[in-house]
Amino acid sequence: MRSFFIITRFIFIVVLLVILACDKKSPTDRTEVPEKTVTDIDGNIYHTVTIGTQTWTVENLQTTKYNDGTGIPKVTGTPEWGNLSIGAYCLYNNGVGSSYGYLYNWYAVDDNRNIAPSGWHVPSDAEWQILVDFLGGSDIAGDKMKDTTSWIVEVTYNESGFSALPGGYRNGGDGSFDDRYINAYFWSATEGDNYHALLRSLDAYSSGVSRSNLSKHNGFSVRLIQD
């Protein structure tokens, strides 16, 4: 009987070693999942994050062209900005470059030439709401969306990976700039009326996400969502 158990145990060990040997793969045998990115027409590369059923860009848009190659006017002049009825972009305080992306008026978002790369689009108001609801609702979703290094008030976690940046805005009336490091404003593709469009905003001093209907002349940040 004892010999039977010894033989059985020996067979078990041999089988286990064979299984482990077959399962062991060299690094070249492993299938690595590449990081998902999307590239705009200017060659800017954006990382992406999947939150619930949606996939978003992690960085703010900074293209200078529509997807068909047509240039988007860069408008620095204060009076000119508020009088526009076509798409335009600028940098905060008309700077030289920024990791916060560019600020666009809503006419750039709405242009039928499409500001987003193929397979992507500016999110609708309803798509923003899906994100907010998934993250627990408008009262608490903001803190789950914020980048952890850029806000004037310390943010200790970026639970969703959305990494919202406080890029501030450009006033659609007088063309002035404000709220850098304090607020993030993101256009939706949804029109409110002839003069206004819907957006979402995050505040350094609030845990929530606000929904507003503001002038199309304002300059706000843009995030993209996958089709």
Sequence and secondary structure as in RCSB ss.txt:
>XXXX:A:sequence
MRSFFIITRFIFIVVLLVILACDKKSPTDRTEVPEKTVTDIDGNIYHTVTIGTQTWTVENLQTTKYNDGTGIPKV
TGTPEWGNLSIGAYCLYNNGVGSSYGYLYNWYAVDDNRNIAPSGWHVPSDAEWQILVDFLGGSDIAGDKMKDTTS
WIVEVTYNESGFSALPGGYRNGGDGSFDDRYINAYFWSATEGDNYHALLRSLDAYSSGVSRSNLSKHNGFSVRLI
QD
>XXXX:A:secstr
 HHHHHHHHHHHHHHHHHHHHHH   GGGS      EEE TT  EEEEEEETTEEEESS    SB TTS B  B 
  HHHHHT  S  EE GGG S  TT  EE HHHHH TT SS TTEE   HHHHHHHHHHTT TTTHHHHHB SSS
SSS     TTS  B  EEEE TTT  EEEETTEEEEEEEEE SSSEEEEEEEETT SSEEEEEEETTSBBB   E
E 
